[in-house]
Amino acid sequence: MPDKKSQNIYKFDFQNNSLQLVNKLKYGRSSHSICFNNRYIYVLGGYLNNQNLTNRCERYDIVNNRVEELRPMHHQSCSFACCSFAGRYIYKFGGVGENIHNIVQSI
């Protein structure tokens, strides 16, 4: 379980070859998964600052620079893969958590 948790959201400036802090998530986390869908970057699961596994989800709106908390996933998990499909769905694959028998979950 990683000790460092981050709330920071950065964007990369290609002209200056540097990262720029643009916003912060509500919860610092590690071992989470991220996925881009439409104009949002989704941040799913992981470990929170208090070292607890979480099912919390947030999304970052890259157009309006806003963070929004979403409904939680059905199960707490970390270290999983996810992908978007058809601009409408995010699927979660595998990971470590409270329900290891559920290999694929639609979020």
Sine and cosine of phi, psi and omega as CSV:
sin_phi,cos_phi,sin_psi,cos_psi,sin_omega,cos_omega
0.00,0.00,0.91,-0.43,-0.03,-1.00
-0.88,0.47,0.57,-0.82,0.00,-1.00
-0.99,0.12,-0.47,0.88,-0.08,-1.00
-1.00,-0.04,0.82,-0.58,0.06,-1.00
-0.88,-0.47,0.56,-0.83,-0.01,-1.00
-0.74,-0.67,0.62,-0.79,0.13,-0.99
-0.97,-0.23,-0.19,0.98,-0.17,-0.99
-0.95,0.32,0.62,-0.78,0.12,-0.99
-0.89,-0.46,0.84,-0.55,-0.02,-1.00
-0.89,-0.45,0.43,-0.90,0.24,-0.97
-0.84,-0.54,0.50,-0.87,-0.05,-1.00
-1.00,-0.05,0.79,-0.61,0.06,-1.00
-1.00,-0.09,0.96,-0.28,-0.05,-1.00
-0.93,0.37,-0.52,0.86,0.01,-1.00
-0.92,0.40,-0.67,0.75,-0.04,-1.00
-0.99,-0.17,-0.01,1.00,-0.01,-1.00
0.79,0.61,0.78,0.63,-0.07,-1.00
-0.54,-0.84,0.32,-0.95,0.09,-1.00
-1.00,-0.07,0.63,-0.78,0.06,-1.00
-0.85,-0.52,0.81,-0.58,0.07,-1.00
-0.93,0.37,0.81,-0.59,-0.03,-1.00
-0.90,-0.43,-0.42,0.91,-0.01,-1.00
-0.16,-0.99,-0.01,-1.00,0.04,-1.00
-0.71,-0.70,0.59,-0.81,0.14,-0.99
-0.96,0.28,0.30,-0.96,0.05,-1.00
-0.93,0.35,-0.56,0.83,-0.07,-1.00
-0.84,-0.54,0.77,-0.63,0.16,-0.99
-0.95,0.31,0.64,-0.77,-0.06,-1.00
-0.44,-0.90,0.27,-0.96,0.10,-1.00
-0.61,-0.79,0.21,-0.98,0.00,-1.00
0.81,0.59,0.48,0.87,0.03,-1.00
-1.00,0.00,0.02,-1.00,0.07,-1.00
-0.84,-0.55,0.50,-0.87,0.06,-1.00
-0.77,-0.64,0.44,-0.90,-0.02,-1.00
-0.44,-0.90,0.65,-0.76,0.06,-1.00
-0.99,-0.13,0.73,-0.69,0.05,-1.00
-0.54,-0.84,0.88,-0.48,-0.10,-1.00
0.85,0.53,-0.84,-0.54,-0.02,-1.00
-0.98,-0.21,0.27,0.96,-0.07,-1.00
-0.90,-0.43,0.58,-0.82,0.20,-0.98
-0.96,-0.29,0.88,-0.47,-0.02,-1.00
-1.00,-0.05,0.70,-0.71,0.03,-1.00
-0.87,-0.48,0.88,-0.48,-0.20,-0.98
-0.81,-0.58,0.72,-0.69,0.15,-0.99
0.88,0.48,-0.47,-0.88,0.01,-1.00
0.99,-0.15,-0.26,-0.97,0.08,-1.00
-0.96,-0.26,0.69,-0.73,0.07,-1.00
-1.00,0.03,0.06,-1.00,-0.02,-1.00
-0.83,0.56,-0.52,0.86,-0.03,-1.00
-1.00,0.08,0.26,0.97,0.04,-1.00
0.93,0.36,0.23,0.97,0.02,-1.00
-1.00,-0.06,0.65,-0.76,0.13,-0.99
-0.91,0.42,0.58,-0.81,-0.06,-1.00
-0.73,-0.68,0.35,-0.94,0.15,-0.99
-0.92,-0.39,0.16,0.99,-0.04,-1.00
-0.93,0.38,0.57,-0.82,0.02,-1.00
-0.75,-0.66,0.62,-0.79,0.09,-1.00
-0.70,-0.72,0.31,-0.95,0.13,-0.99
-0.65,-0.76,0.53,-0.85,0.00,-1.00
-0.92,-0.38,0.83,-0.56,0.04,-1.00
-1.00,0.06,0.94,-0.34,-0.08,-1.00
-0.96,0.29,-0.33,0.95,0.00,-1.00
-0.99,0.14,-0.73,0.69,-0.07,-1.00
-0.98,-0.19,0.03,1.00,0.03,-1.00
0.80,0.59,0.77,0.64,0.00,-1.00
-0.81,-0.59,0.54,-0.84,0.07,-1.00
-0.94,-0.35,0.67,-0.74,-0.03,-1.00
-0.70,-0.71,0.73,-0.69,0.09,-1.00
-0.99,0.13,0.65,-0.76,-0.04,-1.00
-0.92,-0.39,0.09,-1.00,0.12,-0.99
-0.85,0.53,0.58,-0.81,0.01,-1.00
-0.95,0.31,0.36,-0.93,0.14,-0.99
-0.93,0.38,0.25,-0.97,0.00,-1.00
-0.92,0.40,-0.52,0.85,-0.07,-1.00
-0.70,-0.71,0.56,-0.83,0.10,-1.00
-0.94,0.34,0.69,-0.73,0.04,-1.00
-0.28,-0.96,0.26,-0.97,0.05,-1.00
-0.56,-0.83,0.17,-0.98,0.10,-1.00
0.83,0.56,0.65,0.76,0.02,-1.00
-0.93,-0.37,0.27,-0.96,0.08,-1.00
-0.99,-0.16,0.45,-0.90,0.11,-0.99
-0.54,-0.84,0.37,-0.93,0.05,-1.00
-0.49,-0.87,0.41,-0.91,0.07,-1.00
-0.99,-0.11,0.43,-0.90,-0.01,-1.00
-0.62,-0.78,0.77,-0.64,0.11,-0.99
0.85,0.53,0.38,0.93,0.03,-1.00
0.92,0.38,0.11,0.99,-0.07,-1.00
-0.81,-0.59,-0.35,0.94,-0.14,-0.99
-0.78,-0.63,0.48,-0.87,0.20,-0.98
-0.83,-0.56,0.80,-0.60,0.02,-1.00
-0.95,-0.32,0.67,-0.75,0.00,-1.00
-0.95,-0.31,0.73,-0.69,-0.04,-1.00
-0.84,-0.55,0.81,-0.59,0.14,-0.99
0.89,0.45,-0.57,-0.82,-0.01,-1.00
0.99,-0.17,-0.06,-1.00,0.00,-1.00
-0.90,-0.44,0.73,-0.69,0.02,-1.00
0.10,-0.99,-0.33,-0.94,-0.13,-0.99
-0.98,0.18,-0.24,0.97,-0.02,-1.00
-0.73,-0.68,0.98,0.18,-0.08,-1.00
-0.97,0.26,-0.17,0.98,-0.01,-1.00
-0.99,0.12,-0.31,0.95,0.00,-1.00
-1.00,0.01,1.00,-0.09,-0.11,-0.99
-0.97,0.25,-0.66,0.75,-0.03,-1.00
-0.85,-0.52,0.74,-0.67,0.02,-1.00
-0.72,-0.69,0.72,-0.69,0.11,-0.99
-1.00,0.02,0.75,-0.66,-0.06,-1.00
-0.97,-0.23,0.00,0.00,0.00,0.00
